Amino acid sequence: MFVGRVPEMKALERMHASDRFEFAVVYGRRRVGKTTLVNEFCRGRKTIYFVGIESTEKENLESLSRAVLEQSVPSSGMATFSSFEALFDHVHKMSQEERIILFIDEYPYLAQAKPAISSLLQAFIDRKFKDGRLFLILCGSSMSFMEEQVLGSKSPLFGRRSAQFKIHPFTFFETREMLPGFSPENQAVLYGATGGVPEYLSRIEPRRGLKENLVGLFLEPSGRLFEEPSNLLKQELRDPSAYNAIINAIAEGASRLNEIAGKSGIENSACSNLLSSLLSLGLVRKDIPVTEDASRKTVYLLEDQMFRFWYRFVRPNLHRLVTGHGDEVYDQKIRPELEAYMGLVFERICVEYLTRRIPPDDLPFFFTRIGRWWGNNPKAHREDEIDILAYDGDKALFAECKWTNAKVGSDTFAALKEKSDLFHFQERHLYLFAKRGFTSGCREAALDRSGTRLIAFEEMCR
């Protein structure tokens, strides 16, 4: 079942309809659904599909030759082209006669086998492909390679793409489409555990409950996600052990550079370099208060929710899981801590609701900045945090997000109002998001102040 990716699909369709040379770059972390997206787009269209392999130049040329010849002269006795130049020249001639897609998947592997391939493609784009009807698509999972060696200013291909698509995991609301048999609450938990990665979501069995799926995916040695973070780090990084220590430090609560370095036992400058690699892979994110452009308050958080779930619940209990105690780990470790774990997940869902789900006309104003805020409260002489602060000019929206089984009371509303008073925006709107709804006292307090909205999780999922 193919779901989501509507903007990307529309853009690809529009490019294909131009009937002239187009060049799209598609990239993103592994398992995120890049190949599925492009294959769905290519369905029913004449396509040369090739997957780069970790092998020699000769083997890659032979494999790509077979893919080309299957589409042009399938009955030909010719087994391979003599060179990539001859192959691309043949593809160019094909594109003179009809619209054709050349989809090269895992392009970094091909480039590793033949380092000059990008320069060769550049020459063909400039001298030949531009005169034909070829639709070239390069796809890759190595984020750093695609951003630096394909999209970067020093790449031979720089400036020649028609469009680029960085494919992200699904939002919660897209994730729900893949989990139709679950309650909204369980959909949220599964989103928080898988991070909305389509390949992981496809492994969830609708006939099994929440516990059975989480145990089967994460807590059994044969589970699909039991060793997934380790496998991903090995595929992407040369020395996974150092990165593993940093990720674990963040998962255990360290957020500032010196804290992460101290907890992981890595010197500050080396730790900073390693964090940069994790940032480029999309596993970690750098956060500063949304009202600031640069800050000494910088913190690092785990951006990949599957990694966050795994390091929170799987890694500390590996010694029990390898001996078959997955059910006990879920009952004793995950279930009691799930509400606390879901706090940050719910904040993410609320941001998605404000930016992707709710119709723009239902918002009080169009905001240009949105994120978390933390800083000093001089009135109360303490540090304060605001889950969501969205603003533009002199207008601001302040929000608190509560994933608790108790209804949110008027004290939460009063605290949010007090924190909003720290700012000098002329127009201030207060939003409360709650898993279980609101007490009558909270509703009464909200009625007394204009520009306030109380939004229950149930309403968000309609």
C-alpha positions in Angstrom: 0.0 0.0 0.0 1.5 3.3 -1.1 0.5 6.3 1.1 1.7 9.9 1.6 4.3 11.7 -0.5 1.7 13.8 -2.3 3.8 16.9 -2.8 6.8 14.9 -4.1 4.6 12.9 -6.4 3.0 16.0 -7.9 6.3 17.6 -8.5 7.7 14.5 -10.2 4.5 14.3 -12.4 4.9 17.9 -13.3 8.5 17.4 -14.3 7.7 14.3 -16.4 4.9 16.2 -18.2 7.4 18.8 -19.4 8.7 16.3 -22.0 12.2 17.9 -21.9 15.4 16.9 -20.1 14.8 16.9 -16.3 17.2 15.9 -13.5 15.9 15.1 -10.0 18.0 14.2 -7.0 16.2 12.1 -4.3 17.9 11.4 -1.0 17.2 10.6 2.6 18.1 8.2 5.4 17.8 4.5 4.9 14.4 2.8 5.1 12.6 6.2 4.6 10.9 5.1 1.3 12.9 6.8 -1.4 12.9 3.9 -3.8 9.3 3.1 -3.1 8.4 6.7 -4.0 10.3 6.7 -7.3 9.1 3.2 -8.2 5.5 4.3 -7.7 6.1 7.3 -9.9 7.8 5.2 -12.6 4.9 2.7 -12.6 3.6 2.4 -16.1 6.3 4.6 -17.6 9.3 3.4 -19.6 12.1 3.2 -17.1 15.7 2.1 -16.9 16.1 1.1 -13.3 19.6 0.4 -11.9 20.8 -0.1 -8.3 24.5 0.8 -7.7 26.4 -2.1 -6.1 29.3 -2.2 -3.7 31.6 -3.8 -6.3 33.9 -3.0 -9.2 33.4 -0.5 -12.0 33.2 -3.5 -14.4 30.4 -5.1 -12.5 28.4 -1.9 -12.2 28.8 -1.3 -15.9 27.6 -4.8 -16.7 24.6 -4.4 -14.5 23.6 -1.0 -15.8 24.2 -2.3 -19.4 21.6 -5.1 -18.8 19.1 -2.6 -17.5 19.5 -0.4 -20.5 19.4 -3.2 -23.1 16.3 -4.7 -21.5 14.5 -1.5 -22.4 16.0 -0.8 -25.8 16.9 -4.0 -27.6 15.7 -6.9 -25.3 16.4 -9.5 -27.9 19.9 -8.3 -28.6 22.8 -10.6 -28.1 24.9 -7.7 -26.8 25.7 -8.4 -23.2 27.4 -5.1 -22.1 28.6 -1.7 -23.4 32.3 -1.2 -23.8 32.2 1.9 -21.5 29.9 4.2 -19.6 30.4 6.7 -22.3 29.0 4.3 -24.9 26.2 3.4 -22.5 25.2 7.1 -21.9 25.4 7.8 -25.6 23.0 4.9 -26.3 20.6 6.3 -23.6 20.8 9.7 -25.2 19.8 8.2 -28.6 16.8 6.5 -26.9 15.7 9.7 -25.4 15.7 11.4 -28.8 12.8 9.1 -29.8 10.7 8.9 -26.6 10.3 10.0 -23.0 12.4 7.7 -20.9 13.4 7.7 -17.2 16.9 6.7 -16.1 16.6 5.9 -12.4 20.0 5.2 -10.7 19.4 4.1 -7.2 22.2 4.0 -4.5 24.2 6.3 -6.7 27.0 6.7 -4.1 27.9 3.0 -4.6 28.3 3.6 -8.4 30.3 6.7 -7.7 32.5 4.8 -5.3 33.2 2.2 -8.1 33.8 4.8 -10.7 34.8 8.2 -9.1 34.6 10.0 -12.5 30.9 9.2 -13.0 29.7 12.6 -11.9 32.0 14.4 -14.2 30.9 12.1 -17.0 27.2 12.7 -16.3 28.0 16.5 -16.2 29.5 16.3 -19.7 26.6 14.4 -21.1 24.0 16.7 -19.5 25.8 19.8 -21.0 26.5 18.4 -24.4 23.8 15.9 -25.2 21.1 15.1 -22.6 19.7 18.6 -22.6 18.7 18.2 -26.2 16.6 15.0 -25.5 13.7 13.9 -23.4 15.6 12.0 -20.7 14.3 12.2 -17.1 17.4 11.4 -15.0 16.9 10.5 -11.3 19.8 10.0 -8.9 18.9 8.5 -5.6 21.0 7.8 -2.5 20.9 7.0 1.2 24.3 8.5 2.1 23.2 11.9 3.2 26.6 13.4 3.3 27.6 12.1 -0.1 24.4 13.3 -1.8 24.5 16.8 -0.2 28.3 17.3 -0.8 29.1 15.2 -3.9 25.9 15.6 -5.9 24.2 18.8 -4.6 27.3 20.6 -3.2 28.9 23.6 -5.0 32.1 21.6 -5.6 30.3 18.8 -7.4 30.5 18.5 -11.2 26.7 18.2 -11.1 26.2 21.4 -9.2 23.5 23.7 -10.7 22.3 21.1 -13.2 19.5 19.5 -11.2 15.9 20.5 -12.0 14.7 19.6 -8.5 15.9 17.9 -5.3 13.8 15.9 -2.8 15.0 15.3 0.7 12.7 12.5 1.8 11.7 12.6 5.5 10.0 10.0 7.7 6.2 10.3 7.8 4.5 12.7 10.1 2.1 11.3 12.7 -0.8 12.1 10.5 0.7 10.3 7.5 1.7 7.4 9.8 -1.9 6.9 10.8 -2.7 5.9 7.2 -0.4 2.9 7.6 -2.0 1.9 10.9 -5.7 1.9 10.3 -6.5 -0.9 12.7 -5.1 0.9 15.8 -6.6 3.5 18.1 -5.3 7.0 17.7 -3.4 6.7 21.1 -1.7 3.5 20.0 -1.0 5.0 16.6 0.8 7.8 18.4 2.9 5.4 20.5 3.9 3.4 17.4 4.8 6.6 15.7 6.9 7.5 18.7 8.7 4.1 18.5 9.3 3.9 14.7 9.8 7.6 14.0 7.3 7.3 11.1 9.8 5.4 9.0 7.7 3.6 6.3 9.7 0.4 6.2 9.4 0.0 10.0 5.7 0.8 9.9 5.2 -1.8 7.2 6.4 -4.5 9.7 3.6 -3.7 12.2 0.9 -6.4 12.2 -2.6 -5.0 12.5 -3.9 -8.3 14.0 -1.5 -7.9 17.0 -1.9 -5.4 19.8 0.5 -2.6 20.8 2.5 -4.7 23.2 2.8 -7.6 20.9 4.1 -5.4 18.0 6.6 -3.6 20.2 7.9 -6.8 21.7 8.1 -8.5 18.3 9.9 -5.6 16.6 12.2 -4.4 19.4 12.4 -6.9 22.3 13.0 -10.2 20.6 16.5 -11.1 19.2 14.8 -12.0 15.9 12.9 -8.8 15.8 13.3 -6.5 12.8 14.4 -3.5 15.0 16.3 -5.4 17.6 19.7 -4.5 16.1 18.6 -1.8 13.7 20.5 1.2 15.2 23.8 -0.8 15.3 23.3 -1.9 11.7 22.6 1.6 10.5 25.7 3.0 12.3 27.9 0.3 10.8 26.6 1.1 7.3 27.1 4.8 7.6 30.1 5.3 9.8 33.7 4.0 10.0 33.9 3.8 13.8 30.5 3.2 15.2 31.7 2.7 18.8 32.4 6.4 19.4 29.1 7.5 17.8 27.3 4.9 19.9 28.7 6.4 23.1 27.5 9.9 22.1 24.0 8.7 21.2 23.8 6.8 24.4 24.9 9.9 26.4 22.2 12.0 24.8 19.6 9.3 25.3 20.5 9.3 29.0 19.9 13.0 29.4 23.1 14.8 28.4 22.3 17.6 26.1 25.1 20.2 26.1 28.4 19.6 24.4 30.5 19.4 27.6 27.9 17.1 29.2 27.9 14.7 26.2 31.7 14.7 26.0 32.0 14.0 29.7 29.4 11.2 29.7 30.8 9.6 26.6 34.4 10.0 27.6 35.3 11.8 24.4 37.3 15.0 24.3 35.2 18.1 23.4 36.6 18.9 20.0 36.4 15.3 18.8 32.9 15.1 20.3 31.9 18.2 18.3 33.1 16.6 15.1 31.3 13.4 15.7 28.1 15.3 16.5 28.4 17.1 13.2 28.3 13.7 11.4 25.3 12.6 13.4 23.6 15.9 12.5 24.2 15.3 8.8 22.7 11.8 9.1 19.6 13.2 10.7 20.0 11.1 13.9 20.7 14.1 16.1 19.4 17.7 16.0 20.9 20.9 17.3 18.3 23.0 19.2 18.4 26.7 20.3 15.6 28.8 21.7 13.3 29.7 18.8 13.6 33.4 19.4 17.4 33.3 19.0 19.5 32.8 15.8 22.7 31.8 17.8 23.0 30.9 21.4 25.2 29.5 24.1 22.1 27.6 25.2 22.5 25.1 22.3 21.4 21.6 23.2 21.6 18.3 21.3 18.6 16.0 21.1 17.9 12.7 19.3 16.0 13.6 16.2 15.5 10.0 15.1 12.7 8.6 17.3 13.4 5.0 16.6 17.0 5.6 17.9 15.5 7.4 20.9 13.2 4.5 21.7 15.9 1.9 21.2 18.5 3.6 23.4 15.8 4.4 26.1 14.3 0.9 26.3 16.3 -1.7 24.4 20.0 -1.0 25.0 19.8 -0.9 28.8 18.0 -4.2 28.9 19.9 -6.2 26.2 21.2 -8.7 28.8 17.6 -9.6 29.6 16.3 -9.5 26.1 18.8 -11.9 24.7 17.6 -14.5 27.1 14.0 -14.2 26.0 12.5 -11.8 28.6 10.9 -9.3 26.1 7.4 -9.5 27.7 8.9 -8.8 31.2 10.9 -5.9 29.9 7.8 -4.3 28.3 5.7 -4.8 31.5 8.4 -3.6 33.9 10.4 -1.0 32.0 8.4 0.3 29.0 4.8 0.4 30.1 5.5 2.4 33.4 7.7 4.9 31.5 5.7 5.2 28.3 3.8 8.3 29.3 7.0 10.2 30.1 8.6 9.0 26.9 5.7 10.2 24.8 6.0 13.8 26.1 8.5 14.9 23.4 6.7 12.8 20.8 3.4 14.6 21.6 5.2 17.9 21.2 6.3 16.9 17.8 2.8 15.8 16.9 1.4 19.2 18.0 4.0 21.0 15.9 3.0 18.8 12.9 -0.7 19.7 13.7 0.0 23.4 13.6 2.2 23.3 10.5 0.8 20.5 8.4 -2.6 19.5 9.6 -4.8 22.4 10.7 -6.0 24.6 7.8 -4.1 27.9 7.6 -7.4 29.8 7.9 -8.0 28.2 11.3 -4.8 29.7 12.7 -4.9 33.2 14.2 -2.0 34.4 12.0 0.6 33.1 9.6 3.8 32.4 11.6 7.3 32.3 10.2 9.2 30.8 13.2 8.1 27.8 15.3 10.0 25.8 17.9 10.8 25.4 21.6 11.9 28.1 24.0 13.7 28.0 27.2 15.4 30.7 29.3 15.4 32.8 32.4 12.2 34.0 34.1 13.4 37.1 36.0 10.0 37.5 37.7 10.0 34.0 39.3 13.8 33.8 39.5 13.9 30.4 37.7 14.5 28.8 34.3 11.4 28.2 32.3 10.4 26.3 29.2 7.7 26.7 26.6 6.9 23.6 24.5 5.9 25.6 21.4 6.4 29.2 20.5 5.3 30.3 17.0 5.6 33.9 16.0 5.8 36.5 13.2 6.4 40.2 13.8 4.4 41.3 16.9 2.1 38.2 16.9 2.9 35.0 18.9 1.3 31.7 19.7 2.3 29.9 22.9 1.5 26.3 23.5 1.9 23.6 26.1 1.5 19.9 25.2 0.5 17.4 27.9 0.5 13.6 27.3 -0.9 12.6 30.6 -3.9 10.4 31.6 -5.2 13.1 33.9 -7.1 16.0 32.4 -5.2 19.3 32.1 -6.2 21.8 34.8 -6.4 25.5 35.2 -2.9 25.6 36.8 -1.4 24.6 33.5 -3.3 27.4 31.7 -2.2 29.9 34.4 1.5 28.8 34.1 1.4 29.2 30.3 -0.2 32.7 30.6 2.5 33.7 33.1 5.3 32.5 30.8 3.8 34.3 27.8 3.9 37.6 29.9 7.8 37.4 29.7 7.5 38.5 26.0 6.5 41.8 24.5 4.5 40.6 21.6 1.4 42.8 21.1 -0.9 39.9 20.1 -0.6 36.7 22.1 -2.5 33.5 21.6 -2.5 30.6 24.1 -3.0 27.0 23.0 -3.2 23.9 25.2 -2.9 20.4 23.8 -4.0 17.5 25.9 -4.2 13.7 25.6 -7.2 13.4 27.8 -8.8 16.8 27.5 -9.4 19.5 30.1 -11.0 20.1 33.5 -14.0 22.3 33.8 -11.9 24.8 35.7 -9.4 25.0 32.8 -12.2 25.5 30.3 -13.7 28.3 32.4 -10.3 30.0 32.7 -9.8 29.8 28.9 -13.2 31.4 28.3 -12.2 34.4 30.2 -9.3 35.1 27.9 -9.7 35.7 24.2 -7.2 34.1 21.8 -7.1 30.9 23.7 -7.7 27.4 22.3 -8.0 24.1 24.1 -7.3 21.1 21.8 -7.8 17.5 22.9 -5.9 14.8 21.1 -9.2 13.3 20.0 -10.0 16.5 18.1 -6.5 16.5 16.5 -7.3 13.0 15.1 -10.6 13.7 13.5 
